[in-house]
């Protein structure tokens, strides 16, 4: 289930990057440097989020941590 959460979180992060809203300001935090970089390089930031999260999702799925058993 963590892989499906990661997939939805990935889409949310990409959407926030594209829209340009600062989620850290909503909770009263200063935006980290990686967020500032992502706002200046939206295409690269979206590609980085997409590929890194896909790599993690594939690793989670290939470890066998999500095996389905039938009658056992």
N, C-alpha and C positions, 0 to 999 in steps of 0.2 A: 503494500500500500504506500510505502514511502516513495516508490518510483512514480506512482501516479500523482502524489502530492508534489513531487519535484517538477513534474511536467506542467502542472497548473501554475506553480510558483514561477517557473521559467517564463510562461506566457504573461503573467502579471508583471514581472520585472521588465520584460521587453516592452510591454505596453506603457509602463511608467516612464521608461527611458524615451520612448518615441514622443509621448505627450509632453514631457519636459517638466512635470511636477516634481517638487522636492519632497519626498515622503519624510525626510528627516526633520524638516521644518514643522510638520504637523505634530510631531512628538517633542518638539523643543530641543532638538539636537543640532549641532553643526554638521553640515554635510561633509563626509570624508573626501579625501583627495580623489579616490577612484570614481566617486560620483561626479565630481567636477570634470574629470577627464572624460567620463562617459557622456556628459552633456555636450562636450566639445567635439566628440567623435562618436556620434550616435550609431552610425553604420557599423563601425568596428566594435563598439560596445555590445550591440545587439548580436552580432555574429559571435563574439566571445561568450556571451551568456548562453546562446543557443548551443554552440559546440561543446562547451565545458559541461553543461547540464546533460546533454545527450551522452557524453562520455561517462558521466557518473551513472545515469540511468541504465546504460548498457552494461556497466560493470555490476550494478545491483542485480540486474536480471540474469547475467551469465554466471553469477556465483552460486546459483541454486538456492538462494535464500528465499525464493518465492515458489518452491516446488508445490505442485498440487498432487495429492494422493487420493486414490479412489479405493474405498473398502479397506483402508489400512490405517 
